Amino acid sequence: MLDIYAEITGISYTPHLCKELNTYNFDDIDEALSREATFKLKKDNQEIAVSWWVSPKRTRSYPYARVYDSLNFLGKKITIIPIIKDEGKRGERDYLEWDTVSLMSLLGVYVIMSYYVNASINPRFNNKITNQRFDINQIKSEMVKLFSYQSDALHWNLSQVDKVGELSMSALNSYDNISKKLGVEMHSYDSALKRIKLLNEGKETFMNFSRGLAKKAQMRESVTIQPKEKLKGTKARLTIKNYLGGQYYLTSDEVELHGKTVHLIEGKHTRTTKLPSLGDIKDGLLRMILFTNLKNITINRKKYSHVPILKLTTGKNSNTESVTKKQGELLKILMKEANVNGFRILINNQDITKIPIP
């Protein structure tokens, strides 16, 4: 198991696969959130791009893909993240972590921390809830401030972090109300309250506590091979330090050492189609944004250059000759993004970055 250390001093990246965003009026934000994962919101003569996360956990519902779709918008980019997501005692409960906020700051994305106030019983599981809905009035209030906010995303996001304890308490009380209304037992109120009390100690406590959890998650992931992954190399723990004081504890799906160059490979796999889903690909592209901006990479205190690679694997050994016309068009755009931003694309083990797509 390799331990790789790197730094990010800034982000420079040009996306090409962002979807065309529909525009909604400010007063129709509730409708927009029910219809779209990413959209534009108009108020008076101003527009902002908005994405939202179903859960604060990065591995659920492609939140990176949602944020990615806003990145070519020239104005303010905002993402709404629930500070806590509780699906019921038999489901998951996830909390927002500092490094998520820090990453959004790096990308120039303004974070609105919010919480769910309504839900319905999951029709498939009576002891779980679904269709959770944000506190729209709270989100509107924050967005009104952002329309006229003049400082950068970093300063805004730091001010949001100051509210983490208060917002977590609002979320916890809201879930208590949902539980009573629907008759569905949620996760322990007392354990969440203990965590909230810790968060109320201040920003530094939130940062340090989150980093501890992220490092533990990195250790778990680094020794786990998911059945869906079709990879041949070695996993590595990748720790990235940024100029904002954040540290990201990530894993690289696959690494290869070639002399003084390390290949950092993000893998996306599908068993049934000729390419992974667009959501998976965009999720991988957000990782490419990080990988292409790495500097000062060291392994065992020795410096290395690096090559970022997005590896798309399939269950049918697809190649560029077997893709459909629509998939071919997607690959052409993807190749353009790779060439402009300096990373490679593999389909299984075929490097397609420089070859023509039929």
MOLIN-V953532 format. One record per helix or strand of 3 or more residues. SS is the DSSP state (hx for helix, st for strand). FROM is the first residue (numbers start at 1). LEN is the number of residues. If there is no record, write none. Layout:
ss->(SS & SS)
from->(FROM & FROM)
len->(LEN & LEN)
This chain:
ss->(st & st & hx & st & st & hx & st & st & st & hx & st & st & st & hx & hx & hx & hx & hx & st & st & st & hx & st & st & hx & st)
from->(2 & 23 & 26 & 38 & 46 & 63 & 77 & 84 & 93 & 98 & 109 & 116 & 129 & 136 & 153 & 164 & 189 & 203 & 234 & 247 & 261 & 278 & 295 & 302 & 325 & 344)
len->(7 & 3 & 10 & 6 & 7 & 6 & 6 & 3 & 3 & 9 & 6 & 6 & 6 & 12 & 9 & 19 & 11 & 20 & 9 & 12 & 10 & 14 & 5 & 13 & 17 & 4)
